[in-house]
Structure formats: structure tokens, C-alpha cells
């Protein structure tokens, strides 16, 4: 798997996407950069495996207080193939290579069994439960 960065302008170097999903992904990344800033490597990426775009992942905010929050999503037609675990592993490697001792935060819905198993398998520890503003229950995970 290789991660390709989504640039500050919402484009991906060397890739020209025509489909609606990738356009939406890149536009969402650009909006997030406009709101939170663009500081590499704390950005969003597109994951490509075996010449197939299989998901998106990244950091929700630039590094602050020696911690970052990750997010990741596998495209529905490719779920169940450990792609999420590969994306998270890449993000963890990026974070630890860039900043020694960084705390990596992930959040999941408790009913999202695949996300929970991925985070547990990669040694994240569930540290809290809370109610999201939309009313859903969430779990917060840390790795450091």
C-alpha cells in the first residue's frame, strides 16, 4: 500500500480523478485544511493498493500538545480486507517517525466492530467513552 497526499488545493500529485467519491474526498480534505491548517505530514492521504484506490486516511489536525488524531475509511466495496489496518499502520509510522513520544488518538463507534478490532490489534487502548454532539456513543483510543 502507498499513501498519496491530498495537497492544500485538494489535488493529488499525478492523479486525476473523475469519479464523484474521490472528488468528494478531495473537496472534504481541502475544507478541513481551510479550517484547521495544512502542515505536512499532518494531512490527509489517499490509499492505493495494487493500483486500486481503496480508501482515505489522515490526521484531523496538525500536531498540537504532542498529540494527533487519526481518521481512516475504507471504500465499502473493499471492506474486510485489512485495508483499514494498513492505513492506520502507515499513519502510526508517519507520526512516530516525525515526533518521538507523540500520542495518537483515534475515535470509533462501539458498534463498528471492524474499527474496534483494528485499533485493538494495533495496540491502541480504549481510554474513554462519551456522547458525540450528534447523540451517538463514541469510544476514544490512544497509542503512545
N, C-alpha and C positions, 0 to 999 in steps of 0.2 A: 504494500500500500504506500502511496505517496500523497502527501498533503500539498495542495496548491493554495497559496494565499489569495484571499479576496482583497484587492487593493483598496485604497482610500476612496477611489472613484467608483467602486463596485464592480470593477472588471477583474478578470483573472488573466495574467500574462499567458499568451499563447493559446488561449481557449476562447472560442466564440460560440456561446450557447444560444440556441434558437427556441428551446422549449420553455414553457411557462414556469415550471418548477424552478429551474436554475435562474431564470430572470427574477423570480420572487426571492430566492435565496440571496442573490447578489444585492438586490434592492434593500432587503432587510438588513444586510451587513452594512451597507452604506448609511442607512438611517441610524443604526446603532453607533457607527463611527461619528456621525454628526453630533450625536447626543453625548457619547462617552469619551470620544477621542480615539485617535489611531496611533498606537505605539507598538511597533513590532518588538517582539514576536507575539504580543498580547492581542491578537487579532483573530479573524475568522478564516477558516480554511474549507476547501472542498476536498473530499477524499476520493481518490481514484485507485481502483484495484483491477488488475488485468484489463486495462483500457476501458473500464466502466466507471462512470461517476456513481458512487454508491452512498454518499451521504455528505453531511456537513458537520463541522465541529469548530470549536474555538474557545476563546476566553471572552467572558461577558464584559469585562472592564480591564483597563490597563492595571498593571501591578500597583497595589496600594497596601501599605502596612504589612508588607512581606506576605501577601496572600492574593490569590487569583481564584476566580470562579470559572469552571469549565461548563460547557454545554455541548451536546452532540445529538445527532439524529441520523439514523439510517433510513434510506428511502424504503417505503413499505414493501416493495417487490423484492427487496434484498434482505429483509429481516431474517433472523435465525441463522445467520452465517458468521457470527462472531465479529462482524464489521464494527459494531459499537465498541467492543473491547479493543480492537486495533486502533480505532481513533483515539480512545481515552489513553491508551498506552503511548501513542505519539505525543499527545498533549502533556502527559506527565513527564516524558523525556525532555520536551522543549522547556517546560517550567524548571525542572531540576538542573538542566544544563545552563540555563540563563541565570538562575538565582538559587544559590545554596541555601537550604533551610526554608524554602518557600512552603507555605501552607496552601494546598489545593482543595478547593471547595466544590462539591457537586450537590445538586438537589434532584430529588426524584419523588414521584408519586408512589406511595407504598404498593398500589395495585399494579405498577409497572414492573412485573417480575423480572423481565429481561434486564432492565436498568439496575434493579437491586442486585441481581446475581452478578452482573458485570462489575459493579462497584465493589461488592464483597470479594470477588475473585481477584481484583486488583489491589486489595488490602486497604480500601477506604473503610473508615469506621463511621457508623451512624452515630451522630452526636446529639441530634435533637429532632423533635417533631414540632410542627407548627401549622397554623391555618393560613393559607395563601389569601391575599385580598379577594380572590375570586371565589373563596369559600371551600376550596379543595384542601385536603390534608397533604402535607409535604414532609419529606424527610431531608435533613441536611447531613452531608457526609464530609469527612475531612481525611486528607492524606498529607503527611509531612515526614 
